[in-house]
Amino acid sequence: MTYQLDALRQHSMVVADTGDLEAIQRYQPHDATTNPSLLLKAFELPGYQALIDQELAAVKAEPRDQQAEHAVDRLAVAMGSEIAKLIPGRVSTEVAAKLSFDTEASIRKAHELVALYEKRGVGKDRILIKLASTWEGIRAAEVLEKEGINCNLTLLFSDAQTQACFDAGVFLVSPFVGRVTDWYKKETGQTFTPENDPGVQFVRGVCERVSQGGYDTVVMGASFRTADQVLALAGCPRLTISPVLLEELATTSGDVKANVLMTRNGGPRPTPLNEPAFRWGHNQDAMANDKLAEGIRRFADDQSRLEEQIAERLASL
């Protein structure tokens, strides 16, 4: 009997959208992605408690106003390092959302994360620095890529963001599926099949642009709400999938066909976007404006909640 998750692996690289070590061991993804929301969940997992205590103890000697922020970075890297032991590929680790509009600060934070990983014996070839797809985040990624630090550009919702990422030569982009569909459901009151799902169509469009322009950037579909959305994007180079959907795919029998074909024709490329063109193009997409801003706020809120929990725990040590 063939299960859908195994069949899906024939067309796309499976990436776990979680920091849960047990889930990663169970589903054996090639890569894993994390973000502040997932770190907040992982903070409560029993398997991480000894590691958390160890990392918090290490920041106790630092100035009190820096302890929580530094602890978040150390925990993200410590968790990422544990994940790296279980997978053959890369772990995505996110730059704080509050830096999404500060290029230089994002670059500095990326260097700090890479240095923390190196202290744990995890080389930069095993990680992706995750940045929001703002103009400033894309510019930071452009600098980091030239330094040999590969990046994952997340919260990607518009054609302007997509093109700017391609122009910058970023390693990987994460166009969102579920949040795009959520917006259109709310705005129109419609429900969608996998074939007319606006989130699925958006990611397919990103893949088509890669093929047409012959770009080297990897496309990784993200933010899935249903297994049908995942299967509708079979053939997209990478798909980052939550444990709930991984379990559904792993226990449902059936073949999976490729619905996305990546040909990389290498045809003529559009003129690279400058900042005014990027901002205007992104501004013209109401959905993308709403979801990018909302996504940054959500990640920043979860980062703040995580810092608050860390501060409380530090006070008890």
Secondary structure, 3 states (H helix, E strand, C coil): CCEHHHHHCCCCEEEEECCCHHHHHHHCCCEEECCHHHHHHHCCCHHHHHHHHHHHHHHCCCCHHHHHHHHHHHHHHHHHHHHHCCCCCCEEEECCHHHCCCHHHHHHHHHHHHHHHHHCCCCHHHEEEEEECCHHHHHHHHHHHHCCCCEEEEEECCHHHHHHHHHHCCCEEEEECHHHHHHHHHHHCCCCCCCCCHHHHHHHHHHHHHHHHCCCCEEEEECCCCHHHHHHCCCCCEEEECHHHHHHHHCCECCCCCCCCCCCCCCCCCCCCCHHHHHHHHHCCHHHHHHHHHHHHHHHHHHHHHHHHHHHHHHHC
